[in-house]
Amino acid sequence: MRILIVDDDAAFRHSLKSDLTQMGHEVSAAGGLESALDAMLQTAFRAAIVDAHLSYGETRRLITALQSCGTSVLLLAEQDTTTGLARPTDCVHVFTLMKPVGVVELERSLYRLLDGC
């Protein structure tokens, strides 16, 4: 599966990319909105794992852009701070997963997210 990871924590982003790549996924990683949009211009992603705590407004704008491309979104949050973020439309889903979470549970959550379409 083609997955985009967007998180401003470089160590977490690279670790998660490595883990998901070893699990057989094609993974790209971005540190914020602009680099994520650049990646989206080059690759169609089936799912995105997005930090719910990106810089002000970036999370909302990124979810909107991902939805317009038909990409399902898994938000990673330390608490339920997703109120007011863009909501799913049609078959594009946005789900929230609370940290900490292991990579196996993260992968399961991605598949559950995509099974909902």
N, C-alpha and C positions, 0 to 999 in steps of 0.2 A: 504494500500500500504506500502511496506517496503522501508523506506527512510533512507539514511545515511546523516547526517549533519557533515560537516567538516569546522570548524572555530576556529581560535586561541583565539577568545574572549569568555571566559568561560561563562560569564553572558548571552551573546546573544545566545550562543549555547544551554545552559540549558533552557532558556526561550522559544526558538523556539521548542526545543524537547518537552517541556511540552505542548505548544499550539497545536502542530501537533498530539501528543498522545491523547489529549482531543478531537481532531477532528476525532479520530478513526484510525489513522495510527500507524504502528509499526515502531518506530524510534530508531536508534542508533546514538550516537554522538561521534565525535573524535576531538581532538585538533590539529591534524597535520597529516602528511603523514604516519608515522609509525603506529600510532593508527588506522588510517583509513584502512591501508592495513591489520592489524590484524583483524579488524571487517569484512573486505571483505572475509577473509579466513573462517569465521564462518557463514556468512549469505549472501545470494544472494539478492541484493538490486535492486528494480525496478528503483529507481531514487536516485540521490545524490544532495544535496544542498551544494555547495562548495564556500568558500570565495576566491575571485579572488586575494586576497592579502596575501596569505600564504607566508612563508619564501621563499627566492629565489629558483626558480626551482621546488618547491613542487607542485604548482598548475598544472603545465604542466605534471609532472610525475604522479600525481594523476589522471588527466583526461585520460591519456593514459591507466593506469591500469583499470579505471572504464570502458572505452570503450572496452577493451579486455574482460571484463566480461559481456558486453551487457547492462550496466547500463547507463541510460540517465542522463545528468548533467545539472543542473541549477546553473550558476555562479552568485554570488552576488558581485556586484562591486559598488564603490562609483562614479566611472566615467568609461568611456569606455577604460579600460586598458587591454583588452583581446587580442589585436593584437599580433599575434605570438604564441598564445596558440594552443594546439592540436585541430584539427578540427574534425567534425563528420565523421564517416565512416559508410557505409551501413545504417542501421536503428537506429544507436546510435546517439542521438542528444546532442549538447551542445548549450544551449541558455544562454544569459546574461540578468539579471534583475538588474536594478539600485536601490540602496538604497537611501532613506528609502523606505521600502515596508511593508505593513501590512500582517498579516498571511493569511487572506482570499485571497488577491491578489496573494500571494506566492503559495497557494494551487491551485488556478485557473491556474497559470502559469505552475505548475507541470502537471496538466491534459492536458493543451494545448501542452506541450512538448511531453507527452506520446501519445496523439492523432495523432501526426505527424508520428508515426512509422507504 
